[in-house]
């Protein structure tokens, strides 16, 4: 679970949350590789893996970063590598409201969401204070 301060939209909040994780080195490094930019890290994971002469896929032990950096985009539905919103009905089922507060979005409260996700999948919740978005909380599993 990763929280990002609200930046005007979910897309802006997501981008800044990922950028901050990269700047803070809040991720598991890729063995034998360094990345100067987040775009370079994304390109590495988006590229086709090398295949050895014997047909083995070579990923240099890199399957993910164990962080929000493993989620590379927002989507409408849960898919690997994307973070998708909850429906209004899901928000009410999990939090009792369509506009949960940051304090309500806890590991315990989000347990049913984690149980419904596979590796590389993510959901997000916009948390509200004083009837306005305060943060986005990204919930999911990394690829590693």
ZAGU-26232 format. One record per residue (C-alpha): x, y, z; chain; residue number from 1. Coordinates in nm, 4 decimals. Layout:
! ZAGU-26232
+----------+----------+----------+-----+-----+
|       px |       py |       pz | mol | seq |
+----------+----------+----------+-----+-----+
|        X |        Y |        Z |   A | NUM |
...
+----------+----------+----------+-----+-----+
This chain:
! ZAGU-26232
+----------+----------+----------+-----+-----+
|       px |       py |       pz | mol | seq |
+----------+----------+----------+-----+-----+
|   0.0000 |   0.0000 |   0.0000 |   A |   1 |
|   0.1412 |   0.3341 |  -0.1099 |   A |   2 |
|  -0.0101 |   0.6756 |  -0.0420 |   A |   3 |
|   0.0326 |   0.9767 |  -0.2663 |   A |   4 |
|  -0.0680 |   1.3321 |  -0.1793 |   A |   5 |
|  -0.3425 |   1.4556 |  -0.4112 |   A |   6 |
|  -0.2067 |   1.6428 |  -0.7136 |   A |   7 |
|  -0.5280 |   1.7479 |  -0.8912 |   A |   8 |
|  -0.6116 |   1.4163 |  -1.0589 |   A |   9 |
|  -0.5516 |   1.0465 |  -1.0109 |   A |  10 |
|  -0.3145 |   1.0466 |  -1.3097 |   A |  11 |
|  -0.1031 |   1.3309 |  -1.1699 |   A |  12 |
|  -0.1014 |   1.1741 |  -0.8231 |   A |  13 |
|  -0.0002 |   0.8359 |  -0.9665 |   A |  14 |
|   0.2810 |   0.9882 |  -1.1744 |   A |  15 |
|   0.4190 |   1.1872 |  -0.8813 |   A |  16 |
|   0.3926 |   0.8905 |  -0.6428 |   A |  17 |
|   0.5940 |   0.6750 |  -0.8838 |   A |  18 |
|   0.8455 |   0.9537 |  -0.9450 |   A |  19 |
|   0.8911 |   1.0038 |  -0.5700 |   A |  20 |
|   0.9472 |   0.6315 |  -0.5156 |   A |  21 |
|   1.2127 |   0.6382 |  -0.7884 |   A |  22 |
|   1.3834 |   0.9531 |  -0.6499 |   A |  23 |
|   1.3826 |   0.8094 |  -0.2963 |   A |  24 |
|   1.5132 |   0.4711 |  -0.4176 |   A |  25 |
|   1.2098 |   0.3165 |  -0.2441 |   A |  26 |
|   1.2293 |   0.0012 |  -0.4519 |   A |  27 |
|   1.4286 |  -0.3170 |  -0.4806 |   A |  28 |
|   1.7151 |  -0.2523 |  -0.7245 |   A |  29 |
|   1.7586 |  -0.4586 |  -1.0386 |   A |  30 |
|   2.0721 |  -0.6715 |  -0.9969 |   A |  31 |
|   2.3571 |  -0.5500 |  -1.2168 |   A |  32 |
|   2.1629 |  -0.2516 |  -1.3526 |   A |  33 |
|   2.1328 |   0.1149 |  -1.2664 |   A |  34 |
|   1.8760 |   0.3543 |  -1.4048 |   A |  35 |
|   1.9231 |   0.7299 |  -1.4263 |   A |  36 |
|   1.5568 |   0.7968 |  -1.5020 |   A |  37 |
|   1.2230 |   0.6390 |  -1.4260 |   A |  38 |
|   1.1611 |   0.6230 |  -1.8018 |   A |  39 |
|   1.4737 |   0.4071 |  -1.8409 |   A |  40 |
|   1.3552 |   0.1697 |  -1.5690 |   A |  41 |
|   1.0110 |   0.1469 |  -1.7305 |   A |  42 |
|   1.1697 |   0.0819 |  -2.0713 |   A |  43 |
|   1.3805 |  -0.1998 |  -1.9240 |   A |  44 |
|   1.0758 |  -0.3799 |  -1.7876 |   A |  45 |
|   0.8704 |  -0.3117 |  -2.1020 |   A |  46 |
|   1.1349 |  -0.4603 |  -2.3326 |   A |  47 |
|   1.1302 |  -0.8156 |  -2.4530 |   A |  48 |
|   1.3535 |  -1.0394 |  -2.2402 |   A |  49 |
|   1.6689 |  -1.1825 |  -2.3914 |   A |  50 |
|   1.6561 |  -1.5492 |  -2.4887 |   A |  51 |
|   1.9669 |  -1.7676 |  -2.4563 |   A |  52 |
|   2.0737 |  -2.0109 |  -2.7266 |   A |  53 |
|   1.9106 |  -2.2945 |  -2.5320 |   A |  54 |
|   1.5757 |  -2.1106 |  -2.5292 |   A |  55 |
|   1.5925 |  -1.9998 |  -2.1651 |   A |  56 |
|   1.4543 |  -1.6540 |  -2.0936 |   A |  57 |
|   1.7198 |  -1.4301 |  -1.9343 |   A |  58 |
|   1.5801 |  -1.1631 |  -1.7061 |   A |  59 |
|   1.8970 |  -1.1113 |  -1.5012 |   A |  60 |
|   1.6925 |  -1.2036 |  -1.1942 |   A |  61 |
|   1.4732 |  -0.8990 |  -1.2572 |   A |  62 |
|   1.1047 |  -0.9682 |  -1.2193 |   A |  63 |
|   1.0047 |  -0.6487 |  -1.0448 |   A |  64 |
|   1.1003 |  -0.3821 |  -0.7968 |   A |  65 |
|   0.8676 |  -0.4764 |  -0.5095 |   A |  66 |
|   0.7209 |  -0.1262 |  -0.5291 |   A |  67 |
|   0.4694 |   0.1053 |  -0.6977 |   A |  68 |
|   0.7164 |   0.1143 |  -0.9887 |   A |  69 |
|   0.5874 |  -0.2283 |  -1.0931 |   A |  70 |
|   0.2537 |  -0.0642 |  -1.1729 |   A |  71 |
|   0.3119 |   0.1425 |  -1.4847 |   A |  72 |
|  -0.0270 |   0.2886 |  -1.5755 |   A |  73 |
|  -0.3857 |   0.3461 |  -1.4731 |   A |  74 |
|  -0.6709 |   0.1510 |  -1.6266 |   A |  75 |
|  -1.0439 |   0.1007 |  -1.6028 |   A |  76 |
|  -1.0192 |  -0.2699 |  -1.5183 |   A |  77 |
|  -0.7733 |  -0.4752 |  -1.3145 |   A |  78 |
|  -0.4960 |  -0.5962 |  -1.5439 |   A |  79 |
|  -0.1316 |  -0.6816 |  -1.4804 |   A |  80 |
|   0.0771 |  -0.3646 |  -1.4574 |   A |  81 |
|  -0.2252 |  -0.1343 |  -1.4215 |   A |  82 |
|  -0.4007 |   0.0238 |  -1.1255 |   A |  83 |
|  -0.7804 |   0.0432 |  -1.1513 |   A |  84 |
|  -1.0393 |   0.2250 |  -0.9408 |   A |  85 |
|  -1.2987 |   0.0603 |  -0.7235 |   A |  86 |
|  -1.6612 |   0.0949 |  -0.8271 |   A |  87 |
|  -1.8923 |   0.2982 |  -0.6058 |   A |  88 |
|  -2.0487 |  -0.0279 |  -0.4849 |   A |  89 |
|  -1.7058 |  -0.1692 |  -0.3936 |   A |  90 |
|  -1.6132 |   0.1486 |  -0.2064 |   A |  91 |
|  -1.9343 |   0.1277 |  -0.0033 |   A |  92 |
|  -1.8845 |  -0.2454 |   0.0600 |   A |  93 |
|  -1.5255 |  -0.2035 |   0.1826 |   A |  94 |
|  -1.5346 |   0.1387 |   0.3517 |   A |  95 |
|  -1.9056 |   0.2050 |   0.4103 |   A |  96 |
|  -1.8912 |   0.5173 |   0.1921 |   A |  97 |
|  -1.7989 |   0.6334 |  -0.1583 |   A |  98 |
|  -1.5654 |   0.8917 |  -0.0020 |   A |  99 |
|  -1.3461 |   0.7233 |   0.2613 |   A | 100 |
|  -1.1070 |   0.9309 |   0.4701 |   A | 101 |
|  -0.7331 |   0.8618 |   0.4691 |   A | 102 |
|  -0.7695 |   0.7145 |   0.8196 |   A | 103 |
|  -1.0274 |   0.4641 |   0.6900 |   A | 104 |
|  -0.7993 |   0.3296 |   0.4169 |   A | 105 |
|  -0.5953 |   0.0871 |   0.6282 |   A | 106 |
|  -0.4257 |  -0.2464 |   0.5649 |   A | 107 |
|  -0.7012 |  -0.4150 |   0.7627 |   A | 108 |
|  -0.9848 |  -0.2437 |   0.5771 |   A | 109 |
|  -0.8197 |  -0.3196 |   0.2431 |   A | 110 |
|  -0.7698 |  -0.6890 |   0.3182 |   A | 111 |
|  -1.0580 |  -0.7981 |   0.0873 |   A | 112 |
|  -0.9022 |  -0.5951 |  -0.1934 |   A | 113 |
|  -0.5639 |  -0.7635 |  -0.1523 |   A | 114 |
|  -0.7299 |  -1.1055 |  -0.1514 |   A | 115 |
|  -0.8873 |  -1.0361 |  -0.4918 |   A | 116 |
|  -0.5600 |  -0.9334 |  -0.6598 |   A | 117 |
|  -0.2874 |  -1.1375 |  -0.8246 |   A | 118 |
|   0.0801 |  -1.0463 |  -0.8695 |   A | 119 |
|   0.1280 |  -0.7317 |  -1.0749 |   A | 120 |
|  -0.2278 |  -0.6086 |  -1.0149 |   A | 121 |
|  -0.3362 |  -0.2959 |  -0.8316 |   A | 122 |
|  -0.6392 |  -0.0962 |  -0.7245 |   A | 123 |
|  -0.6544 |   0.2601 |  -0.6032 |   A | 124 |
|  -0.8773 |   0.4484 |  -0.3641 |   A | 125 |
|  -0.9153 |   0.8257 |  -0.3537 |   A | 126 |
|  -0.9325 |   0.9290 |   0.0127 |   A | 127 |
|  -1.1145 |   1.2484 |   0.1106 |   A | 128 |
|  -1.0852 |   1.5162 |   0.3773 |   A | 129 |
|  -1.3420 |   1.7953 |   0.4065 |   A | 130 |
|  -1.5269 |   1.6673 |   0.0971 |   A | 131 |
|  -1.2190 |   1.7057 |  -0.1247 |   A | 132 |
|  -0.9625 |   1.4514 |  -0.2470 |   A | 133 |
|  -0.6652 |   1.4409 |  -0.0079 |   A | 134 |
|  -0.4662 |   1.1459 |  -0.1386 |   A | 135 |
|  -0.4727 |   0.8392 |  -0.3569 |   A | 136 |
|  -0.3899 |   0.5062 |  -0.1986 |   A | 137 |
|  -0.2505 |   0.2391 |  -0.4306 |   A | 138 |
|  -0.3139 |  -0.1176 |  -0.3182 |   A | 139 |
|  -0.1615 |  -0.4159 |  -0.4886 |   A | 140 |
|   0.1089 |  -0.6722 |  -0.5415 |   A | 141 |
|   0.4366 |  -0.6202 |  -0.7190 |   A | 142 |
|   0.5757 |  -0.8618 |  -0.9757 |   A | 143 |
|   0.8597 |  -0.9997 |  -0.7646 |   A | 144 |
+----------+----------+----------+-----+-----+
